[in-house]
Amino acid sequence: MLRLWSGREFIDRVARHSPARLALGVFAGVIWIFTGLLSLPAATASGERAPFIDALFTATSAVCVTGLTTVPTGTFWSPFGQAVILVGIKVGGLGVMTLASILGLAVSRRIGLTAKLLTASETKTTRLGEVGSLIRVVVIASTSIELALALLLFPRFVYLNESIGQAVWHSVFYAISAFNNAGFIPTAEGLVPHYNDWMLLVPIMLGMFIGALGFPVILNIARQRRRFSRWNLHAKLTVVTSALLVAIAWVWYLAAEWTNPLTLGPMAWPEKVLSAAFLGVMPRSGGLSTIDINGLHEASWLITDAMMFVGGGSASTAGGIKVSTLAVLMLAILAEARGDKDVDSFGRRIPRDTLRQAVAVTFVGATIVLVASLILLEITGFTLDVILFEVISAFATVGLSTGITASIPTTGQYVLVVLMFVGRVGTMTLGAALALRSRRRVIRLPEERPVIG
């Protein structure tokens, strides 16, 4: 007898049998809705309907929490349009964490998604109950952090002679944009005039770093009351690797850009330290900047490319191949150099299938960047260095740019739209799909080693 499925039954069935389709379908539908909203005349400051490519590009960038724009957010869009963008960022950020957590639950193969979800410590989630409870925890945790950031930023905006209304709007916008690693700015000048403002930049940096850690890490740290020894392996790898990458980037920018007249050169040393630290956090997927990215040395562009490609933590608002992927690959290299049979870290052995997944995610990500770069090189007249920077920024949903986004032909902008979408849900769904694939072979073939290196 035929009967209608409830929404929960439908999500449960799709999430179990095709979590990748769930992620792709939800994100595509949300992007289409926000494209329609930004296409309304009320969304632009001029009152005229925005070109379709600008509406689509901005909606994709907002929902995929990227920050790349073809038009200036602070002047092209009306207050209504900026509010739509902000809601898109919030929905996109929540969607990333929620869908990634649901995919993690599907990967765990413990119990149905609509029943109690008890997962082992090595999985992405820990005792979150039903899906509804999972979503509530994500919403409450993210909103609480965003509210705390807004409260920290509000007095500073008031001190900068903004009206109460402007201060509230800017503090909320920057708080949501920072935690969700979106990279959007509500003003024409952005943060460049505030390159020496510690009270403004430090909370934004902190919000971006926390948001890039990922919901499973935040929850694990909160449950274990900040006792490092009791964190699970994923939390330890994510926090340690993220902190190490930020420190490396910070030191590099200080050393390479110290005398650059286009970036840190004219600043006093405390301002250089702050600007380099801010720039060191941004490749995690933050996308904001207090200096002109176009003025960086090419070597700094290359370092930024590498940092953006890695991105942030799994099930976070950040993009990239994820820091845990990099950590597993580096640990495998270290184990091979030592001649160890197993890959170990913090007293735990990492399964070999996890290493295979890390290799696959990295290779697929590099292939996507390579193909997109080749296409844009053919479409545009820009050089490889700026194209590579733009492509990795889009794929890793970072939002940093050398300033060529608006100058890329419409066809190339469509390529960036696809790249942002694939970068947002692609690696996440790929990781889940690889983890869910498992087949048993009755016969194992004879072993033979090919020559490597």
C-alpha positions as CSV (number, residue, x, y, z in Angstrom):
1,M,0.0,0.0,0.0
2,L,1.3,3.4,-1.0
3,R,2.0,6.0,1.7
4,L,3.7,9.3,1.8
5,W,7.1,9.6,3.4
6,S,7.5,12.2,6.1
7,G,10.3,14.7,5.8
8,R,12.4,12.9,8.4
9,E,11.9,9.5,6.6
10,F,12.9,11.0,3.3
11,I,16.1,12.6,4.7
12,D,16.9,9.4,6.6
13,R,16.6,7.3,3.4
14,V,18.5,9.7,1.2
15,A,21.2,10.3,3.8
16,R,21.8,6.5,4.2
17,H,21.7,5.5,0.6
18,S,23.1,8.6,-1.1
19,P,24.6,11.2,1.3
20,A,26.4,12.9,-1.6
21,R,23.1,13.5,-3.5
22,L,21.7,15.0,-0.3
23,A,24.5,17.5,0.1
24,L,24.6,18.4,-3.6
25,G,20.8,18.8,-3.9
26,V,20.4,20.9,-0.8
27,F,23.2,23.3,-1.6
28,A,22.1,23.7,-5.2
29,G,18.6,24.4,-4.2
30,V,19.6,27.0,-1.6
31,I,21.9,28.8,-4.0
32,W,19.1,29.0,-6.6
33,I,16.8,30.6,-3.9
34,F,19.3,33.2,-3.0
35,T,20.1,33.9,-6.6
36,G,16.4,34.7,-7.1
37,L,16.4,37.0,-4.1
38,L,19.5,38.9,-5.2
39,S,17.9,39.2,-8.7
40,L,15.1,41.4,-7.2
41,P,15.4,45.2,-8.0
42,A,15.2,45.9,-4.2
43,A,18.5,44.0,-3.7
44,T,20.6,46.6,-5.5
45,A,21.5,50.1,-4.4
46,S,20.4,51.5,-7.8
47,G,17.0,49.8,-7.7
48,E,17.7,48.0,-11.0
49,R,17.8,44.3,-11.4
50,A,21.3,42.9,-11.0
51,P,22.8,41.0,-14.0
52,F,22.2,37.2,-13.6
53,I,25.8,36.4,-13.4
54,D,26.4,38.9,-10.5
55,A,23.4,37.5,-8.6
56,L,24.4,33.9,-9.2
57,F,28.1,34.5,-8.4
58,T,27.3,36.4,-5.2
59,A,24.7,33.9,-4.0
60,T,27.1,31.0,-4.6
61,S,29.9,32.8,-2.9
62,A,27.6,33.6,0.1
63,V,26.1,30.1,0.5
64,C,29.5,28.5,-0.1
65,V,31.0,31.0,2.4
66,T,33.7,32.0,0.0
67,G,33.8,35.8,-0.2
68,L,34.8,36.3,-3.9
69,T,32.7,39.0,-5.5
70,T,32.2,40.4,-9.0
71,V,30.6,43.6,-7.6
72,P,31.5,45.5,-4.4
73,T,29.2,44.3,-1.6
74,G,29.1,47.6,0.3
75,T,28.1,49.8,-2.6
76,F,26.4,47.6,-5.2
77,W,23.9,45.9,-3.0
78,S,21.2,47.7,-1.0
79,P,20.6,47.0,2.7
80,F,18.1,44.4,1.7
81,G,20.6,42.8,-0.6
82,Q,23.3,42.8,2.1
83,A,20.8,41.2,4.5
84,V,20.1,38.5,1.9
85,I,23.9,37.9,1.6
86,L,24.3,37.7,5.4
87,V,21.4,35.2,5.7
88,G,23.0,33.2,2.8
89,I,26.3,33.1,4.8
90,K,24.5,32.0,7.9
91,V,22.5,29.3,6.1
92,G,25.5,28.2,4.2
93,G,27.7,28.0,7.3
94,L,25.1,26.0,9.2
95,G,24.5,23.8,6.2
96,V,28.1,22.9,5.9
97,M,28.5,21.9,9.5
98,T,25.2,20.1,9.7
99,L,25.5,18.2,6.4
100,A,29.1,17.3,7.1
101,S,28.1,16.0,10.5
102,I,25.2,14.0,9.0
103,L,27.6,12.6,6.4
104,G,29.9,11.6,9.3
105,L,27.0,9.8,10.9
106,A,26.3,8.0,7.7
107,V,30.0,7.0,7.4
108,S,29.9,5.7,11.0
109,R,27.3,3.0,10.0
110,R,26.3,2.6,13.6
111,I,22.5,3.1,13.7
112,G,19.8,4.8,11.6
113,L,20.0,8.6,11.5
114,T,16.5,8.9,13.1
115,A,17.5,6.8,16.1
116,K,20.0,7.5,18.9
117,L,23.4,8.1,17.2
118,L,26.3,6.6,19.2
119,T,29.5,6.8,17.5
120,A,33.0,5.9,18.4
121,S,35.7,8.4,19.3
122,E,37.5,8.1,16.0
123,T,34.4,9.3,14.0
124,K,33.6,12.9,13.4
125,T,30.7,13.1,15.9
126,T,30.2,12.2,19.5
127,R,26.9,11.3,21.2
128,L,24.7,13.8,19.5
129,G,21.4,12.0,19.7
130,E,18.9,12.4,16.9
131,V,19.4,14.4,13.8
132,G,17.1,17.1,15.2
133,S,19.3,17.3,18.3
134,L,22.4,17.5,16.1
135,I,21.0,20.4,14.2
136,R,19.9,22.2,17.4
137,V,23.4,21.8,18.9
138,V,25.1,23.2,15.7
139,V,22.7,26.2,15.6
140,I,23.0,27.0,19.3
141,A,26.8,26.6,19.3
142,S,27.4,28.7,16.1
143,T,24.9,31.4,17.1
144,S,26.4,31.7,20.6
145,I,29.9,32.2,19.2
146,E,28.6,34.7,16.7
147,L,26.8,36.6,19.3
148,A,29.8,36.7,21.6
149,L,31.9,38.1,18.7
150,A,29.3,40.7,17.9
151,L,29.3,41.9,21.5
152,L,33.1,42.2,21.4
153,L,33.0,44.2,18.2
154,F,30.1,46.5,19.0
155,P,31.9,48.8,21.4
156,R,34.7,49.2,19.0
157,F,32.4,50.3,16.1
158,V,30.7,52.8,18.5
159,Y,34.2,54.1,19.4
160,L,34.9,54.6,15.7
161,N,32.0,57.2,15.6
162,E,29.4,55.0,14.0
163,S,25.8,55.4,15.0
164,I,24.2,52.7,17.2
165,G,22.4,51.2,14.2
166,Q,25.5,51.1,12.0
167,A,27.6,49.7,14.9
168,V,25.0,46.9,15.5
169,W,24.8,46.0,11.8
170,H,28.6,46.0,11.2
171,S,29.3,44.0,14.4
172,V,26.7,41.4,13.5
173,F,27.8,41.3,9.8
174,Y,31.5,40.9,10.7
175,A,30.8,38.4,13.4
176,I,28.8,36.1,11.1
177,S,31.2,36.6,8.3
178,A,34.2,35.8,10.5
179,F,32.9,32.7,12.2
180,N,31.6,31.3,8.9
181,N,34.9,32.2,7.2
182,A,32.9,34.0,4.5
183,G,35.1,36.9,3.7
184,F,32.3,39.4,2.9
185,I,32.6,43.0,4.0
186,P,29.6,45.5,4.4
187,T,31.6,48.6,3.6
188,A,33.4,49.9,0.5
189,E,36.8,50.4,2.3
190,G,36.7,47.1,4.2
191,L,39.3,46.5,6.9
192,V,42.2,48.3,5.2
193,P,41.8,51.5,7.2
194,H,41.8,49.5,10.4
195,Y,45.1,47.6,9.8
196,N,46.4,48.8,13.2
197,D,43.3,48.3,15.2
198,W,44.0,45.4,17.6
199,M,40.6,45.7,19.3
200,L,38.8,45.1,16.0
201,L,41.1,42.6,14.2
202,V,41.9,40.2,17.1
203,P,38.2,39.2,17.7
204,I,37.7,38.7,13.9
205,M,40.9,36.6,13.8
206,L,39.7,34.5,16.8
207,G,36.3,34.0,15.3
208,M,37.7,32.8,12.0
209,F,40.2,30.5,13.6
210,I,37.4,28.9,15.8
211,G,35.1,28.6,12.8
212,A,37.8,26.9,10.7
213,L,38.3,24.2,13.4
214,G,35.0,22.5,12.7
215,F,32.0,21.7,14.8
216,P,33.2,18.2,15.9
217,V,36.4,19.8,17.3
218,I,34.5,22.6,19.0
219,L,32.1,20.1,20.6
220,N,34.9,17.7,21.7
221,I,36.9,20.5,23.3
222,A,33.8,21.8,25.1
223,R,32.9,18.4,26.4
224,Q,36.4,17.6,27.6
225,R,36.7,21.0,29.4
226,R,39.8,21.9,27.4
227,R,41.9,18.9,28.7
228,F,44.1,18.2,25.8
229,S,45.0,14.7,26.9
230,R,41.3,13.7,26.7
231,W,40.6,15.2,23.2
232,N,40.0,12.7,20.5
233,L,42.6,12.2,17.8
234,H,40.7,14.3,15.2
235,A,40.6,17.3,17.6
236,K,44.3,17.0,18.5
237,L,45.4,16.8,14.8
238,T,43.1,19.7,13.7
239,V,44.1,22.1,16.5
240,V,47.9,21.3,16.4
241,T,48.1,21.4,12.6
242,S,46.0,24.5,12.3
243,A,48.1,26.4,14.9
244,L,51.3,25.2,13.2
245,L,50.2,26.4,9.8
246,V,49.1,29.8,11.1
247,A,52.5,30.2,12.9
248,I,54.4,29.3,9.7
249,A,52.4,31.7,7.6
250,W,52.8,34.5,10.2
251,V,56.6,34.1,10.3
252,W,56.8,33.9,6.5
253,Y,54.7,37.1,5.9
254,L,56.8,38.9,8.5
255,A,60.1,37.9,6.9
256,A,59.1,38.2,3.3
257,E,57.0,41.4,3.4
258,W,58.8,43.3,6.2
259,T,60.3,45.8,3.7
260,N,57.8,45.5,0.9
261,P,56.6,49.1,0.3
262,L,53.3,47.8,-1.0
263,T,52.4,45.8,2.1
264,L,54.1,45.9,5.5
265,G,57.0,48.2,4.6
266,P,55.5,51.6,5.6
267,M,54.1,50.2,8.9
268,A,55.6,50.4,12.4
269,W,56.7,47.1,13.8
270,P,53.6,46.4,16.0
271,E,51.4,47.1,13.0
272,K,53.5,44.7,10.9
273,V,53.1,42.0,13.5
274,L,49.4,42.4,13.6
275,S,48.9,42.6,9.9
276,A,51.1,39.5,9.3
277,A,49.2,37.6,12.0
278,F,45.9,38.6,10.4
279,L,47.1,37.5,7.0
280,G,48.4,34.3,8.5
281,V,44.9,33.3,9.7
282,M,43.1,34.3,6.5
283,P,44.2,31.4,4.2
284,R,42.4,29.1,6.6
285,S,39.4,30.2,4.6
286,G,38.8,33.6,6.2
287,G,39.2,35.8,3.0
288,L,39.5,39.2,4.7
289,S,42.7,41.3,4.5
290,T,44.1,44.5,5.9
291,I,46.6,44.9,3.0
292,D,46.5,44.8,-0.8
293,I,46.9,41.1,-1.8
294,N,48.0,42.3,-5.2
295,G,51.0,43.9,-3.6
296,L,52.4,40.7,-2.1
297,H,55.6,39.2,-3.4
298,E,55.0,36.3,-5.8
299,A,56.7,34.0,-3.2
300,S,54.1,35.1,-0.7
301,W,51.4,34.3,-3.3
302,L,52.8,30.8,-3.6
303,I,52.8,30.3,0.2
304,T,49.2,31.6,0.3
305,D,48.2,29.2,-2.5
306,A,49.5,26.3,-0.4
307,M,47.8,27.4,2.8
308,M,44.5,28.0,1.0
309,F,44.6,24.6,-0.7
310,V,44.9,22.9,2.8
311,G,42.1,25.0,4.3
312,G,40.6,24.4,7.7
313,G,39.1,21.5,9.7
314,S,36.7,18.9,8.6
315,A,33.0,19.7,9.1
316,S,33.9,23.3,9.4
317,T,33.0,26.5,7.5
318,A,36.4,26.4,5.9
319,G,37.3,24.8,2.6
320,G,40.3,23.1,1.1
321,I,41.4,19.5,1.5
322,K,41.3,20.0,5.3
323,V,44.2,20.1,7.8
324,S,43.5,16.6,9.1
325,T,44.1,15.3,5.5
326,L,47.5,17.1,5.5
327,A,48.3,15.8,8.9
328,V,47.6,12.2,7.9
329,L,49.7,12.5,4.8
330,M,52.6,14.1,6.7
331,L,52.4,11.4,9.4
332,A,52.5,8.7,6.7
333,I,55.6,10.3,5.2
334,L,57.2,10.4,8.6
335,A,56.3,6.8,9.3
336,E,57.8,5.8,5.9
337,A,61.0,7.7,6.6
338,R,61.3,5.9,10.0
339,G,60.5,2.5,8.6
340,D,57.5,2.1,10.8
341,K,54.8,-0.3,9.7
342,D,51.9,1.7,11.2
343,V,51.0,5.4,11.1
344,D,50.7,6.6,14.7
345,S,49.9,9.8,16.3
346,F,49.1,10.8,20.0
347,G,49.1,7.2,21.0
348,R,46.6,6.1,18.4
349,R,47.1,4.1,15.2
350,I,45.6,5.6,12.0
351,P,43.8,3.0,9.8
352,R,45.2,2.5,6.3
353,D,41.9,3.2,4.7
354,T,42.0,6.7,6.2
355,L,45.4,7.2,4.5
356,R,44.0,6.1,1.2
357,Q,41.1,8.5,1.6
358,A,43.5,11.3,2.3
359,V,45.5,10.5,-0.8
360,A,42.4,10.4,-2.9
361,V,40.9,13.7,-1.6
362,T,44.3,15.5,-2.1
363,F,44.7,14.1,-5.6
364,V,41.2,14.9,-6.7
365,G,41.5,18.4,-5.3
366,A,44.8,19.0,-7.1
367,T,43.2,17.7,-10.3
368,I,40.2,20.1,-10.0
369,V,42.6,23.0,-9.5
370,L,44.7,22.0,-12.5
371,V,41.7,21.6,-14.8
372,A,40.1,24.9,-13.7
373,S,43.4,26.7,-14.1
374,L,43.9,25.4,-17.6
375,I,40.3,26.5,-18.6
376,L,40.7,30.0,-17.2
377,L,44.1,30.4,-18.8
378,E,42.5,29.7,-22.1
379,I,39.5,32.0,-21.4
380,T,41.4,34.9,-19.9
381,G,44.6,36.7,-20.8
382,F,45.9,36.6,-17.2
383,T,49.1,34.9,-16.2
384,L,49.4,31.6,-14.3
385,D,50.3,33.2,-11.0
386,V,47.1,35.2,-10.6
387,I,44.9,32.5,-12.2
388,L,46.2,29.9,-9.8
389,F,45.6,32.2,-6.9
390,E,42.0,32.9,-8.0
391,V,41.3,29.2,-8.7
392,I,42.6,27.9,-5.4
393,S,40.8,30.7,-3.5
394,A,37.5,29.7,-5.2
395,F,38.1,25.9,-4.7
396,A,39.1,26.3,-1.1
397,T,36.3,28.9,-0.5
398,V,38.7,31.4,0.9
399,G,37.8,34.6,-0.9
400,L,41.2,36.3,-1.1
401,S,41.9,37.7,-4.6
402,T,44.6,39.6,-6.5
403,G,41.8,41.8,-7.8
404,I,40.9,40.0,-11.1
405,T,37.5,38.5,-10.2
406,A,35.4,41.3,-11.7
407,S,37.7,41.4,-14.8
408,I,37.4,37.8,-15.7
409,P,35.0,37.2,-18.7
410,T,31.5,36.0,-17.9
411,T,32.4,32.4,-19.1
412,G,35.3,32.4,-16.6
413,Q,33.1,33.6,-13.8
414,Y,30.7,30.7,-14.4
415,V,33.8,28.4,-14.1
416,L,34.5,30.1,-10.7
417,V,30.8,29.5,-9.7
418,V,31.2,25.8,-10.4
419,L,34.5,25.7,-8.7
420,M,33.1,27.3,-5.5
421,F,30.2,24.8,-5.5
422,V,32.5,21.8,-6.1
423,G,35.0,23.1,-3.5
424,R,32.3,23.5,-0.9
425,V,30.6,20.2,-1.2
426,G,32.9,18.2,-3.4
427,T,35.7,17.1,-1.0
428,M,33.2,16.6,1.8
429,T,31.0,14.3,-0.2
430,L,34.0,12.6,-1.8
431,G,35.4,11.8,1.6
432,A,32.0,10.4,2.7
433,A,31.6,8.4,-0.6
434,L,35.0,6.9,-0.2
435,A,34.4,6.0,3.4
436,L,31.0,4.4,2.6
437,R,32.4,2.3,-0.3
438,S,33.4,-1.1,0.9
439,R,33.4,-4.4,-1.0
440,R,34.6,-7.8,0.0
441,R,36.7,-9.8,-2.4
442,V,36.7,-13.5,-2.1
443,I,40.1,-13.8,-3.8
444,R,43.2,-11.7,-3.0
445,L,45.7,-11.5,-5.8
446,P,49.4,-12.2,-5.3
447,E,51.4,-9.3,-3.9
448,E,54.1,-7.6,-6.0
449,R,55.8,-4.3,-5.3
450,P,56.3,-1.8,-8.2
451,V,59.4,0.5,-8.0
452,I,58.5,3.8,-6.4
453,G,60.6,6.9,-6.7
